[in-house]
Amino acid sequence: MKIAYTSDVGQVRQVNEDRVATFKNKAGFSFAIVADGLGGHLGGEVASEMAVSHLGYLFEQTELSDATAAIKWLEDQVIVENNSILKRADQYQDLAGMGTTLVCAMIFNDQIAISNIGDSRAYLLHAGKFEQITEDHSYVNELVKRGEISKEEAKHHPHKNIITRTLGVSKQAKIDSCILKLLPTDMYLLCSDGLTNMLDDEKIKQILELPALSLQEKAEKLIEQANLAGGSDNITVLIIWSDEEDDEK
C-alpha cells in the first residue's frame, strides 16, 4: 500500500484552511484524512486542524484491525470531535460558526473503509473506471437527487458552496461510511472541492493514469492543473494505491 498527498493554498485564497495527514495505529494499519475548513475569521483553519490532529492521534492509540469496528469507532469519535469544535467556537468570537468537511480512509489488509461528511470526496479508479464513491452533503446535490437540476447544472449553480452537513456548526454530525474490498492496482483519491471545482472527472482520471509519474508526482500534477484552471480555492489531494508488489500496510 502506498500513499501520497499534498495541499496548496491555490491562486485566490490567502490562507490554506485544508488539512491532510496519515496515521498508523498500534496494529500497523493506516488512517488517511482530508479536511476542508470553513467559517469564521480563522475558524476554518482551526476546525480542520482540530479534526485531523485529534482524530489522527486517537486512531494511533487504537489496535483496530477490522473495518466494521473502525467505522463504529469513527462514528463515536466524530460526535465527540463535533462537540469539541462547537465548544471552541463558542469560546472565541473569531471562531464563531467554524466547521470542516471530512473525508477519510481506514485501510485494513484487503478492506478499506471510506467515510465522509460535507463535500470533500473520495473516488475509486478500478479497471479503467473512475467513479465518485462518496455523496456530497450539499444543497445542490439535494437538488440533483430530487431531479430539479442536472449534474451539469450543479457544477455552475450559484449556491453550490452551501454545505448541508459538516463537522462543527451544528450539533448534528452524521458521517457516512462504506466498506470496499481492496483489490490489487486499485487507486483511491481523497480530495477537497478545490480540486473537483477546477478539474472534471475525466481530466483527473487522465492524470491518475499517467504511467511515467510516481504517486507523489500525480498528486502534485493534480494540484498544478487545478491552479492552472484558476485555483479558486485551497486544493488538497491524497492518493492511495493498492500496489500488489508492496508489502506495506
C-alpha atoms as one frame of an Amber mdcrd trajectory, in Angstrom:
protein
   0.000   0.000   0.000   1.367   3.397  -0.995   0.016   6.826  -0.037   0.970
  10.256  -1.351  -0.539  13.646  -0.562  -0.091  17.372  -0.968  -2.017  20.588
  -0.324  -1.868  24.084  -1.795  -3.408  27.458  -0.963  -4.496  27.964  -4.589
  -4.450  31.185  -6.607  -7.062  33.248  -4.763  -7.146  32.478  -1.039  -4.656
  34.000   1.418  -4.708  31.089   3.881  -4.858  27.326   3.389  -7.738  26.061
   5.520  -7.384  22.485   4.228  -5.567  19.863   6.276  -4.282  16.439   5.234
  -2.337  13.724   7.065  -1.879   9.987   7.509  -1.524   7.999  10.727  -0.827
   4.395  11.789  -2.317   2.652  14.791  -0.729   0.131  17.153  -1.714  -2.725
  14.846   0.108  -1.056  11.943  -2.965  -0.082   9.931  -3.353   3.274   8.188
  -5.774   6.184   8.523  -5.737   8.855   5.784  -7.708  12.050   6.246  -8.528
  15.245   4.334 -10.419  18.169   5.888 -11.605  21.428   4.327 -12.295  24.117
   6.925 -14.992  26.743   6.681 -16.492  29.679   8.572 -15.247  32.356  10.930
 -12.299  34.716  10.507  -9.747  31.999  11.278 -12.283  29.324  12.067 -11.882
  27.054   9.068  -8.172  26.661   9.677  -8.748  25.861  13.346 -11.617  23.422
  12.736  -9.800  21.408  10.084  -6.624  21.269  12.177  -8.585  20.115  15.235
 -10.379  17.378  13.298  -7.268  15.961  11.634  -4.925  16.144  14.613  -7.429
  14.885  17.193  -8.871  12.022  15.158  -5.407  11.033  13.951  -3.976  10.971
  17.461  -6.886   8.911  18.760  -6.552   6.424  15.890  -2.859   5.991  16.726
  -3.850   4.810  20.210  -6.140   2.057  18.917  -5.478  -1.543  17.928  -8.293
  -1.578  15.363  -7.841  -4.256  12.714 -11.374  -4.600  11.318 -13.167  -2.168
   9.010 -16.607  -2.586  10.585 -15.282  -1.920  14.089 -13.276   1.030  12.763
 -16.365   2.675  11.298 -18.190   2.380  14.622 -15.136   3.856  16.364 -15.023
   6.763  13.900 -18.745   7.495  14.245 -18.318   7.789  18.016 -15.202   9.956
  17.749 -16.832  12.292  15.218 -19.605  13.063  17.714 -17.003  13.865  20.378
 -14.952  15.996  17.979 -18.042  17.829  16.766 -18.792  18.845  20.348 -15.182
  19.959  20.828 -15.328  22.189  17.743 -18.653  23.690  18.841 -17.260  24.366
  22.313 -14.148  26.067  20.919 -16.288  28.166  18.551 -18.395  29.354  21.494
 -15.294  30.423  23.416 -13.827  32.751  20.794 -15.700  35.322  18.711 -13.303
  34.942  15.763 -14.148  31.230  15.579 -17.939  31.576  15.631 -19.597  29.347
  13.048 -16.470  27.395  12.200 -16.656  23.876  10.823 -14.944  21.454   8.475
 -15.670  18.784   5.932 -14.027  15.415   6.329 -13.191  12.545   4.004 -11.054
   9.691   5.239  -9.951   6.135   4.606  -9.028   3.404   7.101  -7.098   0.587
   5.451  -7.099  -2.986   6.775  -5.413  -5.739   4.739  -7.910  -6.375   1.917
 -10.547  -3.877   3.102 -10.832  -0.103   3.022 -13.405   1.913   4.968 -14.288
   5.242   3.353 -16.125   7.903   5.368 -17.198  11.470   4.669 -19.142  14.462
   5.900 -19.553  17.546   3.700 -18.434  17.875   0.085 -14.849  16.647   0.184
 -14.830  13.498  -1.911 -13.427  10.012  -2.347 -13.047   8.435  -5.782 -12.059
   4.952  -6.937 -10.109   4.173 -10.094 -10.665   0.466 -10.792 -10.002  -1.364
 -14.058 -10.107   1.857 -16.058 -13.331   3.108 -14.448 -13.203   6.285 -12.335
 -16.152   6.997 -10.071 -17.077   9.022  -7.012 -17.804   6.726  -4.067 -18.911
   9.364  -1.560 -22.033  11.507  -1.716 -21.760  15.282  -1.348 -23.681  16.680
   1.607 -24.589  19.874  -0.215 -27.601  21.914  -1.257 -27.024  21.391  -4.985
 -26.651  17.624  -4.570 -30.052  17.571  -2.870 -31.461  19.401  -5.905 -29.835
  16.834  -8.212 -31.262  13.932  -6.184 -34.735  15.470  -6.399 -34.370  15.859
 -10.162 -34.662  19.650 -10.034 -31.306  20.279 -11.724 -28.853  18.157 -13.708
 -25.339  17.213 -12.599 -24.011  19.605 -15.240 -26.158  22.452 -13.899 -24.949
  21.673 -10.382 -21.349  22.454 -11.390 -22.229  26.099 -12.037 -25.092  26.627
  -9.581 -24.790  29.894  -7.586 -25.379  28.025  -4.311 -23.031  25.100  -4.943
 -20.899  26.028  -1.904 -23.737  25.557   0.592 -22.906  22.507   2.714 -25.740
  20.667   4.464 -23.573  18.580   6.801 -20.285  19.476   8.475 -18.175  18.723
  11.491 -18.896  21.722  13.696 -21.568  24.406  13.061 -24.441  22.113  14.081
 -24.978  19.591  16.888 -25.912  17.064  14.204 -22.759  15.482  12.771 -23.610
  12.275  10.947 -20.794  10.754   8.926 -21.493   8.361   6.035 -19.317   5.276
   5.569 -18.867   2.289   3.296 -16.513  -0.695   3.161 -14.899  -1.816  -0.092
 -12.672  -4.737  -0.958  -9.145  -3.507  -1.610  -8.031  -5.028  -4.894  -4.539
  -5.018  -6.460  -3.833  -1.887  -8.564  -6.928  -0.058  -7.271  -6.324   3.655
  -6.758  -8.309   5.846  -4.351  -8.375   9.637  -4.425  -9.408  11.755  -1.429
  -9.705  15.468  -2.151 -11.193  18.797  -1.174 -13.570  20.590  -3.542 -10.744
  22.903  -4.575  -9.727  20.098  -6.938 -13.117  18.958  -8.222 -14.396  22.508
  -8.807 -11.440  23.114 -11.129 -10.989  19.765 -12.912 -13.618  17.412 -14.295
 -13.541  13.690 -13.610 -12.030  12.812 -16.992  -9.085  15.176 -16.503  -8.444
  13.786 -13.012  -8.607  10.229 -14.345  -6.119  11.016 -17.121  -3.581  12.330
 -14.607  -4.019   9.376 -12.246  -3.375   7.003 -15.158  -0.144   8.666 -16.317
   2.360   5.767 -16.257   5.529   7.853 -16.127   4.651   9.671 -12.895   5.194
   8.460  -9.343   2.281   8.602  -6.907   3.619  11.834  -5.390   4.104  13.345
  -8.835   0.496  12.512  -9.712  -0.695  14.332  -6.588   1.450  17.351  -7.458
   0.270  17.286 -11.091  -3.365  17.420  -9.961  -2.600  20.480  -7.827  -0.716
  22.109 -10.702  -3.568  21.587 -13.152  -6.194  22.851 -10.676  -4.135  26.006
 -10.210  -3.781  26.455 -13.974  -7.568  26.161 -14.239  -7.999  29.056 -11.801
  -7.191  27.701  -8.342 -10.183  29.489  -6.830  -9.933  27.606  -3.518  -7.452
  25.660  -1.411  -6.607  22.350  -3.124  -5.812  19.112  -1.317  -5.133  15.698
  -2.840  -4.385  12.324  -1.239  -3.873   9.194  -3.350  -3.911   5.611  -2.079
  -2.584   2.911  -4.369  -3.024  -0.787  -3.734   0.335  -1.864  -5.158   0.435
  -5.667  -5.119   4.232  -5.627  -5.169   4.416  -3.551  -1.985   4.082  -5.306
   1.369   3.431  -2.179   3.445   0.122  -1.957   5.280
